[in-house]
Amino acid sequence: MIRLDSISKQNGLQILFIEASAVLQRGEKVGLVGPNGAGKTTLFRMIIGREPPDEGQVLVDRGISIGFFSQDVGEMSGRSAVAEVMDGAGDVSTVAAELQALEAALADPARADEMEALIERFGEVQGRFESLGGYALEGRAREVLAGLSFSQEMMEADVGALSGGWKMRVALARILLMRPDVMLLDEPSNHLDLESLIWLEQFLAGYDGALLMTSHDREFMNRVINKVIEIDGGTLTSYAGNYEFYEQQRAMAERQQQAQFERQQAMLAKEIKFIERFKARASHAAQVQSRVKKLEKIDRVQPPRRRQAVAFEFLPAPRSGDDVVKLRKVHKRYGSRVIYEGLDLLVRRRERCCVLGTNGAGKSTLLKLVAGSTEPDEGTVALGGSVRMGYFAQHAMDLLDGEQSVFEALESEFPRAGQGSLRTLAGCFGFSGDDVDKRCRVLSGGEKARLVMAKMLYDPPNFLVLDEPTNHLDMATKEMLIAALAQYEGTMLFVSHDRHFLAALSNRVVELTPEGVHEYGGGYTEYVARTGHEAPGLHS
């Protein structure tokens, strides 16, 4: 369906692709992987024709419909979420617009003399609309929006009043409703809660078109894709299988290449030693010459390119008292919406509580109450003795000083820390080389999140309250964060939609339901085993 044929592409001084080739076949579900800045978004833009390759060609089969979802959703306002989604449904939305115009024309007395032609055209368009499933379109649009956690009120409300994250869901719903022959999805798992993520997984499993997508959620990737295309050092390499299988194949290929490299290096060293030893002797001149020629002809094996994964040793957190935070008979409402009535909760030292609950159950509200950024209407929230808290929330990113560079932001927080130590810290969170000199105001949402996380974990508090800490983090940074938090000896209370993060770090689950709090010991994996579902809103 889509062929990338010996494409080369350069952005400024950065070479993204060198004579790279790959194919997307009908029915394939492909994960596009590679380090940040490797050219994943550029590849999408070349496929949809927004950017040409410098050399080579991108061949798309004639008549193929392509739906592209990107993080840049543009302006949306003046229509309901349902209308916005239906408007993007390809041919059917064009036909719907003509049908609407014809209905208006038929009701216009000034066009009475055109009535016969209008009625005939209306019949044709109505037939086409029906054959495209137009009358079922609104029902399908609502189904997709409900799957992405929209309430009926949100579906009807002006899309302009929605936050950026919800607008992204509207943009994603447009592509899903369109059901094109090929879907290109750039980070569709960002901004989704756990229920929406699992619904999207199931939707894509039932989609019979071809799919090319990026995602920083390894569990999501694993369940959706059946092939991986890797961008690495300007080349495209295809691997059959899911993400886990790709990782195994890649590790095996690296080990083989390393072994081959080492064998060749040993052989070369032996030959060079012989040449050095006997080059001055006339009796060995022929042998020396023959070996020199042999070495000149050998194809040199390159060592595998190592991904720079920086591990950081975080300082140990000071010890707190045994009771870290206690909520007693907490009532909380927003206007007429009751969030809690008489909530009781105790978090103890070294517990890693993940908070689960459907949309609107009050997960973020619970974290805000604990962090003191919102007050209960009734009841008490009390921190225990010697508790030093660090709170990561999405709004924390707005508190960065826009004029400071990344390095200055870290330096002003930790004036006594050594430069080398702070540079290593920055590298851990994806700021390598000149990235540390970027001003905070030009950072993307993901970069800001990483900087806030770095500031919080360099000298860690003994109680971490984390609201969606993995949003925007790439897989390598996420793995580093999981490894760091696995060694962390303090207490954690967190909300995340990343199942790998939940399973790796939680040892207790607090589930918020309309009937009250349900608690499960043993973490997320045990919760799934005991309840038979991966999220509170889904029952298998």
Disulfide bonds with the S-S distance in Angstrom:
none
